[in-house]
Amino acid sequence: KLKVGAAQGAPTIISANGATVYRISGYASSGNAVYSVHNNNSLNGNGRTNVIAEGGEASQYDSFPTIDFGSEGIECDTGIVVWTSTAAVSVQYR
């Protein structure tokens, strides 16, 4: 069964353990919003390594293109961290 983790306006640990990401979606909660999703389990400086996806949107309230990794997903053996300060991001994982 898939789980859903969300980050809005702040860096967020979605999973502190290994997981598989299947889909990433979201929207710009303010103008020029950006986000990145990492195979990591820390919010310190090293938490920005091992990027698996990133995106952005210039217009407030516009959606990001959904990133779908298919039925196999993409493995994050360390954990899942979302870095953002201006976006709402949803991550489907198992």
C-alpha positions as a printed NumPy array, in Angstrom:
array([[  0.   ,   0.   ,   0.   ],
       [  1.405,   3.42 ,  -0.968],
       [  1.977,   6.146,   1.589],
       [  1.844,   9.882,   0.899],
       [  4.207,  12.373,   2.469],
       [  3.93 ,  16.13 ,   2.087],
       [  6.197,  19.142,   2.477],
       [  4.988,  22.722,   2.36 ],
       [  7.147,  25.762,   2.81 ],
       [  9.951,  24.035,   4.725],
       [ 12.496,  21.212,   4.346],
       [ 10.832,  17.981,   5.456],
       [ 11.89 ,  14.4  ,   6.156],
       [  9.283,  12.202,   4.443],
       [ 10.928,   8.906,   5.439],
       [ 13.955,   8.453,   7.72 ],
       [ 14.455,   4.896,   6.427],
       [ 14.864,   3.351,   3.006],
       [ 11.844,   3.644,   0.71 ],
       [ 10.818,   3.556,  -2.937],
       [  9.393,   6.722,  -4.537],
       [  6.665,   6.266,  -7.159],
       [  5.288,   9.738,  -7.848],
       [  6.035,  13.369,  -7.028],
       [  3.551,  16.199,  -7.562],
       [  2.785,  19.633,  -6.181],
       [  2.218,  23.307,  -6.831],
       [  3.815,  26.707,  -6.334],
       [  2.584,  28.157,  -3.047],
       [  4.3  ,  31.419,  -4.042],
       [  5.89 ,  32.812,  -7.19 ],
       [  9.162,  31.307,  -8.449],
       [  8.765,  28.18 ,  -6.316],
       [ 11.372,  25.4  ,  -6.414],
       [ 11.823,  22.026,  -4.748],
       [ 14.162,  19.052,  -4.72 ],
       [ 13.729,  15.474,  -3.473],
       [ 16.734,  13.584,  -2.108],
       [ 17.792,  10.065,  -1.174],
       [ 18.766,  11.118,   2.34 ],
       [ 17.459,  11.192,   5.924],
       [ 18.868,  14.44 ,   7.286],
       [ 18.009,  18.139,   7.216],
       [ 21.607,  19.221,   7.818],
       [ 23.877,  20.401,   4.993],
       [ 24.458,  16.827,   3.787],
       [ 20.691,  16.4  ,   3.344],
       [ 20.939,  18.172,  -0.007],
       [ 23.006,  15.427,  -1.625],
       [ 21.75 ,  12.522,  -3.787],
       [ 19.041,  14.383,  -5.733],
       [ 16.406,  12.121,  -7.324],
       [ 14.113,  14.887,  -8.646],
       [ 13.774,  18.646,  -8.753],
       [ 11.381,  21.145, -10.24 ],
       [  9.929,  24.585, -10.121],
       [  7.139,  26.869, -11.27 ],
       [  7.178,  30.617, -11.813],
       [  3.469,  31.36 , -11.295],
       [  1.875,  31.133,  -7.862],
       [ -0.704,  28.321,  -7.498],
       [  0.318,  26.637, -10.795],
       [  1.024,  22.906, -10.586],
       [  4.402,  21.317, -11.218],
       [  4.573,  18.617, -13.881],
       [  4.032,  15.306, -12.079],
       [  7.053,  13.018, -12.032],
       [  5.96 ,   9.38 , -12.281],
       [  8.631,   6.706, -11.796],
       [  6.257,   3.922, -12.916],
       [  5.476,   0.659, -11.181],
       [  9.142,  -0.003, -10.326],
       [  9.675,   3.394,  -8.687],
       [ 13.092,   4.719,  -7.736],
       [ 14.786,   3.316,  -4.661],
       [ 15.96 ,   5.638,  -1.903],
       [ 17.998,   3.346,   0.321],
       [ 18.736,   6.043,   2.936],
       [ 15.399,   7.892,   3.203],
       [ 13.396,  10.667,   1.505],
       [ 13.93 ,  14.377,   2.148],
       [ 12.152,  17.249,   0.377],
       [ 13.886,  20.65 ,   0.302],
       [ 11.602,  23.596,  -0.366],
       [ 10.672,  26.948,   1.05 ],
       [  8.112,  28.062,  -1.525],
       [  6.279,  24.962,  -2.756],
       [  3.776,  22.314,  -1.693],
       [  5.134,  18.871,  -2.639],
       [  3.486,  15.463,  -2.372],
       [  5.526,  12.233,  -2.525],
       [  3.95 ,   8.791,  -2.99 ],
       [  6.231,   6.074,  -1.63 ],
       [  6.402,   2.626,  -0.116]])
